[in-house]
């Protein structure tokens, strides 16, 4: 299983390739491969804020063109040894195609950023855009209706994904003291159409350790959808904390499943993986990936909290320490705690 952000961005790239091959009137594997390289770079730049060939990290048309030029040079360099394999005529033509597609790809990325009031608005908006870009207008000619149909299909499928409903599970967000843009996410069971007996059975089954990873997958997909909406609307995502069950770590699932499931730039930047300190100590080798980690700890039965927090800090792996519970006398200490590289967060009382 892949997270919804990866699924959507791959869909986005494939749809842009579809626009490109239609506009260029060539759906050969070579043309599709070239468009894919350009549009993968666009997604990295525009949606993820990741730049591959330049040092700047701000998205704008100038930087996108510089990135595309860098990708073009890489493709030309990679293709340099193919002359003897494909023949001179095809070799020269394909090098020409790599260069030609750059400007077309730039204009197609602008189609991705067009705004519509509703589906019916697509006809006029796309038609106005194409007529205003001589390069695309000359290529599309009288074939505009099919391009509009492709855009409408993308619009419908995107809306269907972003408006998915789930009547069985939802996200419960817990807040931290003095923190507004940081939330702890947990999965909540919302099955309402059950009698008391069945509710008891569902609650018992829901707590079964065997289902821990399935619940984690469900939570990740809901977080993916939440983040995806914010990315598309250019809203700033909040920092999200999610807890890793002990069984994920002890059974090796954190490496074989968890890290793969959340392998995405948005997750790496906005999601903090929380784990119990003793579990971490028993499985240190599992925490090598480039994610943000938090130590979630119950201090309510610990007398020497100063030594405990110092030991956690010295591990050097945790960006955050989340205080699940503590004695009343220690709350101020945790709230005021400062140490470079690790923030301490205390849950608000529910």
DOLUMKE-243182 format. One line per 5 residues: number of its first residue (from 1); their letters; for each residue y, x, z of N, C-alpha, C. Coordinates in steps of 0.1 Angstrom, whole numbers, plus 2048, in hexadecimal, padded with zeros to 3 digits. Layout:
<pts>
NUM> A> Y:X:Z:Y:X:Z:Y:X:Z ~ ...
</pts>
This chain:
<pts>
1> XXXXX> 7F4:808:800:800:800:800:80D:809:800 ~ 817:804:7F9:823:80B:7F8:82E:803:7FE ~ 839:809:803:843:800:809:84B:7F9:7FE ~ 852:7EE:802:859:7E6:7F8:865:7EE:7F1 ~ 86B:7F7:7F8:876:7FF:7F2:870:807:7E6
6> XXXXX> 865:80E:7E8:85F:815:7DD:85B:80C:7D2 ~ 855:801:7D5:850:7F7:7CB:85C:7F2:7C3 ~ 867:7EF:7CA:872:7E9:7C3:879:7F4:7BA ~ 87A:800:7BF:881:80A:7B7:879:80E:7AB ~ 86C:80E:7AC:863:811:7A1:865:805:796
11> XXXXX> 866:7F9:79B:868:7EE:793:875:7EF:78C ~ 87F:7F3:793:88D:7F5:78E:88D:7FF:782 ~ 886:80A:785:886:815:77A:87F:810:76E ~ 873:809:770:86C:803:764:874:7F9:75C ~ 87C:7F1:763:885:7E7:75C:890:7EF:754
16> XXXXX> 896:7F9:75A:8A0:800:753:89A:807:747 ~ 88E:80C:748:887:812:73C:885:807:732 ~ 881:7FB:736:87F:7F0:72D:88C:7ED:725 ~ 897:7ED:72C:8A4:7EB:726:8A7:7F6:71C ~ 8A4:803:720:8A7:80E:718:89F:80F:70B
21> XXXXX> 891:80C:70C:889:80D:700:88C:801:6F7 ~ 891:7F6:6FC:895:7EB:6F4:8A2:7EE:6ED ~ 8AC:7F3:6F4:8B9:7F6:6EE:8B7:801:6E3 ~ 8AF:80B:6E7:8AD:816:6DD:8A3:813:6D2 ~ 89D:808:6D4:893:803:6CA:888:80D:6C8
26> XXXXX> 883:812:6D3:878:81C:6D2:871:81C:6E0 ~ 864:817:6E0:85D:817:6ED:852:821:6ED ~ 854:82C:6E6:84A:836:6E6:849:83D:6F4 ~ 83D:843:6F6:83B:84A:703:846:854:706 ~ 84A:85B:6FC:853:866:6FE:861:860:702
31> XXXXX> 866:856:6FB:872:850:6FF:872:84A:70D ~ 867:843:710:865:83D:71D:866:848:728 ~ 85F:853:725:85F:85E:72F:86C:864:731 ~ 874:865:727:882:86B:728:88B:861:730 ~ 88A:854:72D:892:84A:734:88E:84A:743
36> XXXXX> 881:84C:746:87C:84C:753:883:857:75B ~ 884:863:755:88A:86E:75C:898:86B:760 ~ 8A0:865:756:8AE:862:759:8AF:857:763 ~ 8A7:84D:762:8A9:841:76B:8A3:844:779 ~ 899:84D:77A:895:851:788:8A0:859:78F
41> XXXXX> 8A7:861:787:8B3:868:78C:8BE:85E:791 ~ 8C0:854:788:8CA:84A:78C:8C7:843:799 ~ 8BA:83F:79B:8B6:838:7A7:8B8:842:7B3 ~ 8B4:84E:7B1:8B6:858:7BC:8C5:859:7C0 ~ 8CE:85A:7B6:8DC:85B:7B8:8E2:84F:7BE
46> XXXXX> 8E0:843:7B7:8E7:837:7BA:8E2:830:7C7 ~ 8D5:82F:7C8:8CF:828:7D3:8CC:830:7DF ~ 8C8:83D:7DD:8C3:845:7E8:8CE:850:7EC ~ 8D8:852:7E4:8E1:85D:7E7:8DB:86B:7E6 ~ 8D1:86C:7DE:8CA:879:7DC:8CD:87F:7CF
51> XXXXX> 8D2:88B:7CE:8D6:891:7C2:8CD:89E:7BF ~ 8C9:89F:7B3:8BE:8A9:7B0:8C4:8B6:7A9 ~ 8CF:8B5:7A2:8D3:8C1:79B:8E2:8C5:79F ~ 8E9:8BD:7A7:8F6:8C1:7AB:8F7:8C1:7BA ~ 901:8C8:7C0:902:8CA:7CE:909:8BE:7D5
56> XXXXX> 911:8B6:7CD:918:8AB:7D3:90E:8A0:7D6 ~ 912:897:7DF:909:88C:7E3:911:87E:7E3 ~ 91B:87D:7DA:922:871:7D9:920:86B:7CB ~ 91C:85E:7CB:919:858:7BE:926:854:7B7 ~ 927:858:7AA:932:853:7A1:92E:857:793
61> XXXXX> 935:852:789:931:854:77B:931:863:778 ~ 93B:86A:77D:93C:878:77A:92F:880:77F ~ 92B:87D:78B:920:884:791:913:87F:78A ~ 912:873:787:906:86E:780:904:875:772 ~ 90F:876:76B:90F:87D:75E:90B:88C:760
66> XXXXX> 910:892:76A:90C:8A0:76D:8FD:8A1:770 ~ 8F8:897:778:8EA:897:77B:8E1:895:76F ~ 8E6:88B:766:8DE:889:75A:8DE:895:751 ~ 8EA:89C:750:8EA:8A8:748:8E0:8B3:74E ~ 8DF:8B3:75B:8D5:8BD:761:8C7:8B9:75D
71> XXXXX> 8C4:8AB:75E:8B7:8A6:75B:8B4:8A9:74C ~ 8BE:8A7:743:8BC:8A9:735:8B9:8B8:732 ~ 8C0:8C1:739:8BC:8CF:737:8AE:8D3:73C ~ 8AA:8CC:747:89D:8CE:74C:892:8C9:742 ~ 895:8BE:73C:88B:8B8:732:88B:8C1:726
76> XXXXX> 896:8C6:721:897:8CE:716:88F:8DB:718 ~ 891:8E1:724:88A:8ED:728:87B:8EB:729 ~ 877:8E0:72F:869:8DC:730:862:8DA:722 ~ 86A:8D5:718:865:8D2:70B:865:8DE:702 ~ 86B:8E9:706:86D:8F5:6FE:861:8FA:6F8
81> XXXXX> 856:8F9:6FF:849:8FF:6FA:840:8F6:6F2 ~ 846:8EA:6EE:83E:8E1:6E7:83E:8E2:6D7 ~ 847:8EB:6D2:849:8EB:6C4:83C:8EE:6BC ~ 834:8F7:6C1:827:8FA:6BA:81D:8EE:6BB ~ 81F:8E6:6C5:815:8DB:6C8:818:8CF:6C0
86> XXXXX> 825:8CC:6BE:829:8BF:6B7:82E:8C1:6A9 ~ 831:8CD:6A5:837:8D0:698:846:8D0:699 ~ 84C:8D7:68F:85B:8DA:690:863:8CD:68F ~ 860:8C4:686:868:8B8:683:868:8AF:690 ~ 85C:8AD:696:85B:8A4:6A2:862:8AB:6AE
91> XXXXX> 860:8B8:6AE:867:8C0:6B9:876:8BE:6B9 ~ 87C:8C0:6AD:88A:8BF:6AB:88F:8B1:6AF ~ 887:8A7:6AA:88B:899:6AC:88A:895:6BB ~ 880:89A:6C2:87F:896:6D0:889:89D:6D8 ~ 88D:8A9:6D5:898:8B0:6DC:8A5:8A8:6DA
96> XXXXX> 8A7:8A2:6CE:8B3:89A:6CB:8B2:88D:6D3 ~ 8A6:887:6D5:8A5:87B:6DC:8A8:87D:6EB ~ 8A4:888:6F1:8A7:88B:6FF:8B6:88B:701 ~ 8BD:891:6F8:8CC:891:6F9:8D2:884:6F6 ~ 8CE:87D:6EC:8D3:870:6E9:8D2:865:6F4
101> XXXXX> 8C6:866:6FB:8C3:85C:705:8CC:85D:711 ~ 8D2:869:713:8DB:86B:71F:8E6:861:720 ~ 8EE:860:715:8F9:857:715:8F5:848:716 ~ 8EA:845:70F:8E4:837:710:8E0:834:71E ~ 8DA:83D:724:8D5:83B:732:8E1:839:73C
106> XXXXX> 8EC:840:73A:8F8:83F:742:8FD:830:741 ~ 8FD:82B:735:903:81D:733:8F9:813:739 ~ 8EC:815:738:8E2:80C:73D:8E3:80B:74C ~ 8E6:816:753:8E7:815:761:8F3:80C:765 ~ 8FC:80A:75D:908:801:760:903:7F3:75F
111> XXXXX> 8F9:7F0:756:8F3:7E3:756:8ED:7DF:763 ~ 8E6:7E9:769:8E0:7E7:776:8EA:7E3:781 ~ 8F7:7E7:77F:901:7E5:78A:90A:7D9:787 ~ 907:7D1:77C:90E:7C5:779:90C:7BB:784 ~ 916:7B3:786:915:7A8:790:915:79A:789
116> XXXXX> 90D:791:78F:90C:784:789:90E:779:794 ~ 915:76E:791:916:763:79A:908:75D:79C ~ 901:75B:791:8F4:755:791:8ED:759:784 ~ 8E1:754:782:8D9:758:776:8E0:754:769 ~ 8E7:748:769:8EE:743:75D:8FA:74C:759
121> XXXXX> 8FF:754:763:90A:75C:761:906:769:759 ~ 8F9:76C:758:8F5:778:752:8F8:779:743 ~ 8F7:76E:73C:8FA:76E:72D:908:774:72B ~ 912:76E:731:920:772:72E:923:780:733 ~ 91E:783:73F:921:791:745:91B:79C:73C
126> XXXXX> 90E:79A:739:907:7A5:731:90D:7A6:723 ~ 910:79A:71D:916:79A:70F:923:7A1:70F ~ 92C:79E:719:939:7A4:71A:938:7B4:71C ~ 92E:7B8:725:92C:7C6:727:927:7CD:71B ~ 91D:7C8:714:918:7CE:708:923:7CF:6FD
131> XXXXX> 92A:7C5:6FB:935:7C5:6F1:940:7CF:6F3 ~ 941:7D2:700:94B:7DC:704:947:7EA:704 ~ 93A:7ED:701:935:7FB:700:930:7FD:6F2 ~ 937:804:6EA:934:806:6DC:926:80B:6DA ~ 922:815:6E2:915:81B:6E0:90A:811:6E1
136> XXXXX> 90A:809:6EC:900:7FF:6ED:901:7F3:6E3 ~ 90E:7EF:6E0:910:7E4:6D7:90A:7E8:6C9 ~ 90C:7F4:6C5:907:7F8:6B8:8F8:7F8:6B8 ~ 8F2:7FD:6C3:8E3:7FD:6C4:8DD:7F0:6C5 ~ 8E3:7E7:6CD:8DD:7DA:6CF:8DF:7D0:6C3
141> XXXXX> 8EB:7D0:6BE:8EE:7C8:6B2:8EB:7B9:6B5 ~ 8E2:7B3:6AD:8DF:7A5:6AE:8D3:7A2:6B8 ~ 8CF:7AC:6BF:8C3:7AB:6C8:8C7:7A8:6D6 ~ 8D3:7A4:6D9:8D9:7A2:6E6:8D1:798:6EE ~ 8CC:78D:6E8:8C6:783:6F0:8B9:788:6F7
146> XXXXX> 8B2:791:6F1:8A6:796:6F7:8AA:79F:703 ~ 8B4:7A6:702:8B9:7AF:70D:8BD:7A6:719 ~ 8C4:79B:716:8C9:792:720:8BC:78C:727 ~ 8B2:789:720:8A6:783:726:89F:78D:72F ~ 89F:79A:72B:89A:7A5:734:8A2:7A6:741
151> XXXXX> 8AF:7A5:740:8B7:7A6:74C:8B5:79A:755 ~ 8B3:78E:74F:8B1:782:757:8A3:783:75E ~ 89A:788:757:88D:78A:75E:88D:793:76A ~ 895:79E:768:897:7A7:773:89E:7A0:77F ~ 8A8:799:77C:8B0:791:786:8A8:788:78D
156> XXXXX> 89F:780:786:896:776:78D:88C:77D:796 ~ 886:788:791:87C:78E:799:882:795:7A6 ~ 88E:79B:7A4:895:7A1:7AF:899:797:7BA ~ 89E:78B:7B6:8A1:781:7BF:895:77B:7C6 ~ 88A:77A:7BF:87E:776:7C5:879:77F:7D0
161> XXXXX> 87B:78C:7CE:877:796:7D8:880:795:7E4 ~ 88D:795:7E1:897:796:7EC:897:789:7F5 ~ 892:77E:7EF:893:772:7F7:885:76D:7FC ~ 87C:777:7FD:86E:774:802:86F:76E:810 ~ 867:764:813:867:75E:820:85A:760:826
166> XXXXX> 85A:761:833:84D:763:83B:84F:75A:848 ~ 846:750:849:847:747:854:83D:74B:860 ~ 837:757:85E:82D:75B:868:832:767:871 ~ 83A:76F:86B:83E:77B:872:84D:77E:86F ~ 854:783:879:862:787:877:865:794:87F
171> XXXXX> 871:799:87D:875:7A5:885:87D:7A1:891 ~ 879:7A7:89C:881:7A5:8A8:888:7B2:8AA ~ 895:7B1:8AC:89E:7BD:8AE:8A3:7BE:8BC ~ 8A0:7C9:8C2:8A4:7CC:8D0:8B0:7D6:8CF ~ 8BA:7D4:8D8:8C6:7DC:8D8:8C5:7E7:8E3
176> XXXXX> 8CE:7F1:8E1:8CF:7FC:8EB:8DD:7FB:8F1 ~ 8DE:800:8FD:8EB:800:904:8F5:809:8FD ~ 901:803:8FA:90C:80A:8F4:909:80F:8E6 ~ 900:808:8DF:8FD:80C:8D1:8FD:7FF:8C8 ~ 905:7FF:8BE:907:7F3:8B6:8FE:7F3:8A9
181> XXXXX> 8FD:7FF:8A3:8F7:800:896:8E9:807:897 ~ 8E3:805:8A2:8D5:80B:8A5:8CD:800:8AB ~ 8C1:7FD:8A5:8B9:7F2:8AA:8AA:7F7:8AA ~ 8A3:7F1:8B4:894:7F3:8B5:88E:7E7:8AF ~ 885:7E9:8A5:87F:7DE:89E:870:7DD:8A2
186> XXXXX> 86C:7D0:8A5:85E:7CD:8A7:85A:7C1:8A0 ~ 84E:7BF:89D:849:7B4:896:846:7A8:8A0 ~ 84B:79D:89C:849:791:8A4:840:786:89D ~ 837:781:8A4:82E:777:89E:835:769:89F ~ 837:762:894:83E:755:894:836:749:88F
191> XXXXX> 829:74A:891:820:73F:88C:823:733:895 ~ 829:729:88F:82D:71D:897:824:711:896 ~ 81D:710:88B:815:704:889:807:704:88F ~ 806:707:89C:7FA:709:8A3:7FA:701:8B0 ~ 7EE:6FC:8B4:7EE:6F6:8C1:7EC:701:8CC
196> XXXXX> 7ED:6FE:8D8:7ED:708:8E3:7E0:711:8E3 ~ 7D5:70B:8E0:7C8:712:8DF:7C9:71D:8D4 ~ 7CD:718:8C8:7CE:722:8BD:7D8:72C:8BF ~ 7E3:729:8C6:7EE:733:8C9:7E8:73E:8D2 ~ 7E0:73A:8DC:7DA:743:8E5:7D1:74D:8DD
201> XXXXX> 7C9:747:8D4:7C0:74F:8CC:7C8:759:8C3 ~ 7D3:754:8BD:7DB:75D:8B4:7E1:768:8BD ~ 7E7:765:8C9:7ED:76F:8D1:7E3:77A:8D5 ~ 7D7:775:8D8:7CC:77F:8DC:7C8:788:8D1 ~ 7C7:782:8C5:7C3:78A:8B9:7CF:793:8B5
206> XXXXX> 7DB:78E:8B7:7E7:796:8B3:7E8:7A3:8BB ~ 7E3:7A3:8C7:7E3:7AF:8D0:7D7:7B8:8CD ~ 7CE:7B5:8C5:7C2:7BD:8C2:7C7:7CA:8BC ~ 7C3:7D5:8C1:7C7:7E3:8BC:7C2:7E5:8AE ~ 7B8:7DE:8A9:7B3:7E0:89C:7BD:7DB:892
211> XXXXX> 7C6:7D2:896:7D0:7CD:88D:7DE:7D5:88D ~ 7DE:7DF:896:7EB:7E6:898:7F1:7EB:88A ~ 7E8:7F1:882:7EE:7F7:876:7F2:7EC:86C ~ 7EB:7E1:86B:7EE:7D6:863:7FC:7D0:867 ~ 7FE:7CF:874:80B:7CB:879:816:7D5:876
216> XXXXX> 813:7E1:876:81C:7EC:873:820:7EB:864 ~ 816:7E9:85B:819:7E7:84D:822:7DB:84B ~ 81F:7D0:852:828:7C4:851:836:7C7:855 ~ 838:7CE:860:845:7D1:865:84C:7DA:85B ~ 845:7E4:855:84B:7ED:84C:850:7E6:83F
221> XXXXX> 848:7DC:83B:84C:7D5:82F:859:7CC:832 ~ 859:7C6:83E:865:7BF:842:871:7C7:843 ~ 870:7D3:849:87B:7DD:84A:87F:7E1:83C ~ 875:7E3:833:878:7E7:825:881:7DD:81E ~ 87D:7D0:820:885:7C6:81A:893:7C5:820
226> XXXXX> 894:7C7:82D:8A1:7C7:834:8AA:7D2:82E ~ 8A4:7DE:82D:8AB:7EA:828:8AF:7E8:81A ~ 8A6:7E3:812:8A8:7E1:804:8B4:7D8:801 ~ 8B5:7CD:808:8C1:7C4:807:8CE:7CB:80A ~ 8CE:7D4:814:8DA:7DB:818:8DD:7E5:80D
231> XXXXX> 8D3:7EC:807:8D5:7F6:7FD:8DB:7EF:7F1 ~ 8D6:7E4:7ED:8DA:7DD:7E1:8E9:7D8:7E2 ~ 8EC:7D3:7EF:8F9:7CE:7F1:903:7D9:7F6 ~ 8FE:7E5:7F6:906:7F1:7FB:90C:7EF:809 ~ 903:7E8:811:907:7E7:820:900:7F4:827
236> XXXXX> 907:7F8:831:902:803:839:8F6:7FF:841 ~ 8EA:805:83F:8DE:801:847:8E0:806:855 ~ 8DA:7FE:85E:8DA:803:86C:8CF:80D:86E ~ 8CF:814:879:8C4:81E:87C:8B9:815:883 ~ 8AD:816:87E:8A2:80E:883:898:816:88A
241> XXXXX> 894:812:896:88A:818:89D:87D:810:89D ~ 872:816:89A:865:80F:89A:85B:818:8A1 ~ 852:811:8A8:849:819:8B1:83B:81B:8AA ~ 836:827:8AB:828:82A:8A6:81E:828:8B1 ~ 814:820:8AE:80A:81E:8B8:802:82B:8BA
246> XXXXX> 7FD:82C:8C6:7F5:838:8C9:7E9:83A:8C0 ~ 7E3:82F:8BC:7D7:82F:8B3:7DB:835:8A5 ~ 7E7:834:8A1:7EB:839:894:7EA:849:894 ~ 7EE:84E:8A0:7EE:85D:8A1:7E1:862:8A4 ~ 7DA:85C:8AE:7CD:861:8B3:7C2:860:8A8
251> XXXXX> 7C3:857:89F:7B9:855:894:7BD:85B:887 ~ 7C8:863:887:7CC:86A:87B:7D4:861:871 ~ 7D7:854:875:7DD:84B:86B:7EB:84F:868 ~ 7F2:856:872:800:859:86F:802:862:863 ~ 7F8:86B:861:7F9:873:855:7F3:86D:848
256> XXXXX> 7E8:866:84A:7E1:860:83E:7E7:853:839 ~ 7EE:84C:842:7F3:83F:83E:802:83D:841 ~ 806:840:84E:814:83C:852:81E:844:84A ~ 81D:851:849:827:859:842:827:855:833 ~ 81C:852:82D:81B:84E:81F:822:841:81D
261> XXXXX> 820:838:827:826:82A:825:835:82A:826 ~ 83B:833:82D:849:834:82F:850:840:828 ~ 849:845:81E:84E:851:817:859:84C:80D ~ 865:84C:812:870:847:80A:87D:84C:810 ~ 887:851:807:893:856:80D:89B:84D:816
266> XXXXX> 89B:840:814:8A2:837:81D:89B:836:82A ~ 88E:836:82A:886:836:837:889:843:83F ~ 888:84E:837:88A:85B:83E:898:85C:845 ~ 8A2:855:83F:8AF:856:844:8B2:84C:84F ~ 8AC:840:84E:8B0:835:856:8A6:831:861
271> XXXXX> 89A:835:860:88F:831:869:88B:83C:872 ~ 88A:839:87F:886:843:889:878:83E:88E ~ 86E:848:88D:861:845:892:85F:849:8A0 ~ 85C:83F:8A8:85B:841:8B7:84C:843:8BC ~ 84A:84C:8C5:83D:84E:8CA:83D:852:8D8
276> XXXXX> 833:84E:8E0:832:852:8EE:831:861:8F0 ~ 837:866:8FA:837:875:8FC:829:87B:8FD ~ 820:874:905:813:87A:908:80B:879:8FB ~ 80D:86F:8F3:806:86E:8E6:80A:87A:8DD ~ 817:87C:8DD:81C:888:8D5:816:895:8D9
281> XXXXX> 815:897:8E6:810:8A4:8EC:802:8A6:8E7 ~ 7FA:89B:8E6:7EC:89C:8E2:7EA:89E:8D3 ~ 7F4:89B:8CC:7F3:89B:8BD:7FF:8A1:8B6 ~ 804:8AD:8BB:810:8B3:8B6:80F:8B6:8A7 ~ 804:8B9:8A2:803:8BD:894:805:8B2:88B
286> XXXXX> 805:8A5:890:807:89A:887:816:898:884 ~ 81F:89E:88C:82D:89C:88A:834:8A7:883 ~ 830:8A9:877:835:8B4:86F:83E:8AF:863 ~ 83D:8A3:860:845:89D:855:854:89D:858 ~ 85B:89C:84D:86A:89C:84E:86F:88D:850
291> XXXXX> 86C:888:85C:871:87B:860:879:87D:86D ~ 880:872:871:887:872:87E:87D:86D:888 ~ 87B:874:893:872:870:89E:879:86D:8AB ~ 874:863:8B2:87A:860:8BF:86E:85F:8C9 ~ 871:863:8D5:867:863:8E0:86B:856:8E8
296> XXXXX> 861:84D:8E9:863:841:8F1:85C:842:8FE ~ 863:841:909:85C:845:916:861:83B:921 ~ 857:837:929:859:82F:935:85C:839:941 ~ 868:838:946:86C:841:951:86B:83A:95F ~ 867:82E:95F:867:826:96B:85F:82B:977
301> XXXXX> 855:833:973:84C:839:97E:84D:848:97F ~ 857:84D:978:85A:85C:979:865:85F:983 ~ 862:868:98C:86C:86C:996:875:876:991 ~ 870:881:98B:878:88C:986:87B:889:977 ~ 884:881:974:888:87D:966:88E:889:95F
306> XXXXX> 895:892:967:89C:89D:961:893:8A7:95B ~ 888:8AA:962:87E:8B3:95C:877:8AD:950 ~ 874:8A0:951:86D:899:946:875:899:939 ~ 882:896:93B:88B:895:92F:88D:8A3:929 ~ 88E:8AD:932:88F:8BB:92D:883:8BF:925
311> XXXXX> 877:8BC:92A:86B:8BF:923:86B:8B9:915 ~ 86F:8AC:915:86F:8A5:908:879:8AC:8FE ~ 884:8AF:903:88F:8B5:8FB:88A:8C3:8F5 ~ 883:8CB:8FE:87F:8D8:8FA:875:8D8:8EE ~ 86E:8CD:8EC:864:8CC:8E1:86B:8CE:8D4
316> XXXXX> 878:8CA:8D3:87F:8CC:8C7:87C:8C3:8BB ~ 873:8B9:8BD:86F:8B1:8B2:876:8A3:8B2 ~ 87C:89F:8BE:881:892:8C0:890:891:8BE ~ 894:888:8B5:8A2:886:8B2:8A8:87C:8BD ~ 89F:874:8C3:8A3:86A:8CC:899:869:8D8
321> XXXXX> 89E:865:8E3:895:862:8EF:898:853:8F2 ~ 88E:84B:8F1:890:83C:8F3:88B:839:901 ~ 893:835:90A:88F:831:918:88A:823:918 ~ 87D:821:919:877:814:919:87A:80D:926 ~ 87A:814:931:87D:80F:93E:880:81A:947
326> XXXXX> 888:818:952:88B:822:95B:890:81C:968 ~ 891:824:973:896:81F:980:8A5:81D:97E ~ 8AA:813:986:8B8:810:985:8C1:81C:988 ~ 8BD:824:991:8C6:830:994:8C7:83A:989 ~ 8BE:839:97F:8BE:843:974:8C5:83F:968
331> XXXXX> 8C8:832:967:8CE:82D:95B:8DB:834:956 ~ 8E4:837:960:8F0:83E:95C:8EE:84C:957 ~ 8E4:852:95C:8E0:860:958:8DC:85F:949 ~ 8D3:856:946:8CE:855:938:8DA:851:92E ~ 8E2:848:933:8ED:843:92A:8F7:84F:927
336> XXXXX> 8F9:857:931:903:862:92F:8FD:86F:92B ~ 8F0:86F:929:8E9:87C:925:8EE:881:917 ~ 8F1:88E:917:8F5:894:90A:8ED:8A1:909 ~ 8E8:8A3:8FD:8E1:8B0:8FA:8E0:8B1:8EB ~ 8E4:8BC:8E5:8E5:8BE:8D7:8D7:8BB:8D1
341> XXXXX> 8D6:8B2:8C7:8CA:8B0:8C0:8C2:8A4:8C4 ~ 8C5:89E:8D0:8BD:893:8D5:8C6:889:8DC ~ 8C6:87D:8D7:8CE:872:8DE:8C5:86A:8E6 ~ 8CA:865:8F2:8C2:85C:8FB:8C7:84E:8F9 ~ 8BE:845:8F7:8C1:837:8F6:8BA:82E:900
346> XXXXX> 8C1:825:906:8BB:81C:910:8BC:80E:90C ~ 8B1:807:90D:8B0:7F9:908:8BA:7F0:911 ~ 8C0:7E7:90A:8C8:7DD:912:8BE:7D3:918 ~ 8C2:7CD:923:8B9:7C4:92A:8B8:7B7:921 ~ 8AC:7B2:920:8AA:7A6:917:8AE:79A:91F
</pts>
